Amino acid sequence: MGLIAALFPPKDRKDGIRKSDFVFFHSLRALASFVIILLISIIVLLVWQSREILMRDGLSFLWRNEWNPNENIYGALPFIYGTLMTSLVALVIAIPVSVSCALFITELCPRWLKAPLSFLIEMLAAIPSVVYGLWGIFVLAPAVREYIQPGLGKSMGFIPLFQGPHFGIGILSASIVLAIMILPTITTMSREVFNAIPQLTREAALTLGATRWEMIFMSVLKTATPGIFGAVVLGLGRAMGETMAVTMVIGNRADISWSLFSPGATMASVIANEYPEASTNLYLSALTAIGVALFLVSLLVNLLARLIVSRFEKKVGG
């Protein structure tokens, strides 16, 4: 009854309270509807602007692996691959560091150090992406070329991921930059999840004879698994949509290679790089279609993540 009254407030009341509630309710509904309309309009505009390449090539545009604007050959697969590869490698690097930082701040950090450390981690999110890109070009790329890639090649060169010439600029450098950029997002969200776990849960584990590390593993990490996964999804969304920093360090070559040392390109980077140079309607349509592909990939990843989170929650609840 309360929900029905909230959705359909009575209109026959003449006092000021009912009128204000009526106006407030419909104002909120209008604003919420505006967000939905805005999203739908963006989707419709992107699909409409990409209609030319979609009518010519159809869905084969998504899995064609050649991109040659001079010959009017357009394929989005190298950029989809580059987006997924850099994002996944960034998560592999960022998740252990982020979750460890969140655990240290909530469970092990001295009280006087919590606020400064949390502030410094959150400040990483305030750094503009172009600054990350400049740091990647002048600091990270030379270090990757001189130290990281030779070391990985010698120790793990039997794996295709770590084979090839050492350029410094490439998928590995872009992934490291992305890992640093998504670190504050995953850390902050994980910290909030850990803080939401009742203190009684920790005390119960210690009372039953668990060590401090066993308590952290059983009472904190296991309980917070759905929340950690949600934080990872937010970080993944940030990584997949990042443009400037990735554009400056990835090499921008439309190629599919198993090696992390090779240059590549992402969907966001090719749009940023080539949109000003697109001189034909078909070229513009192909770049817009890549934007549609980026939206679809992000949507599918988020839907899959929601499904996994819901299963985790059911498992933990059971």
C-alpha positions, 0 to 999 in steps of 0.5 A: 500500500505504501508503494502504491501511495508513493507512485499514485499520490492522491490529487484531491488534497488541497493542502500544501504538503500534498501538492509539494509531494505531487510536484516533487514526485513528478519532478524526480520521475521526469529527471529519471526519464530524461536520463533514459531518453538521453541514453536511448538518443545516444544509441539511436544517433550512433547507430544512425551515423554508422548505418553506411558501413553497416549496410555495406558490410553488415555484422562482418565489420565486427570480426574483419581483421583488416583496417585500411582506410585508403582502400575503404577496408574497415574491420573492428576486430583488431580494436576489439582485441586490443581493448579486451587485451589491455583491460584484462592485463590491467585487471591482472596487475591491478586486482592483487595490488588494489585488494591488498591496499584495501585490506591493509588500510582496513585491517592492518594499517595504524590509525595515524596512517589510514587517512594520509594513505587513503588520500594519496590513493584517491589522488591517483584518480584526480590525475588527468589521463594525459598526464598519465600518458606523458609519464608513460611515454617519458618514464614507463616506456623506456623502463619497459623497453630496457628492463621489464621486457628483457626480463620477461623475455628471458624468464618467460619467453617460451610463452607467446605473450612474452615473445617479440622485439622490445619496443617499450611502446605497446600493449604491455605499457598501455596495460600498466598505465591502465592498471595504475589508473583503475587502482584507486577505483578498485581500492576505494570500493573494496575498502568500503566493502571491507568496512561494511562487514560487521566487527562481530564477524571478525571477533567471532572468528578470533574467538573460535581460535582463528589467527589474524590471517585466517580471520581476514581470509574467512571473515573478510575476503570470503564475505566481501567477494561479491563486493570486490567483484563489483569493484573490479567491474567498475575498474574494468569499465574505466579501463575499457573506455580510457582514451588519451593515456592509452593512445599515447603509449599503445603504439596505435597499430591495427594488428592482432598479436599474442605478444604483449610487447607488440603495438596495438590499438583500442576502440577508444584510441582509434576513434581519438586518433583518426576521427579528425582525419576522416574525410569521407562519409564511409570513414566517419561511419566506420569510426562511429560503428566502432563506438557502437561496438565499444558500447556493445562490448561494455554492455555485454561485460557489465551484464556478465558481471552482474550475473556473476555477482548475483551468483556469488551473492546467492552462494554466500547467502546460502 
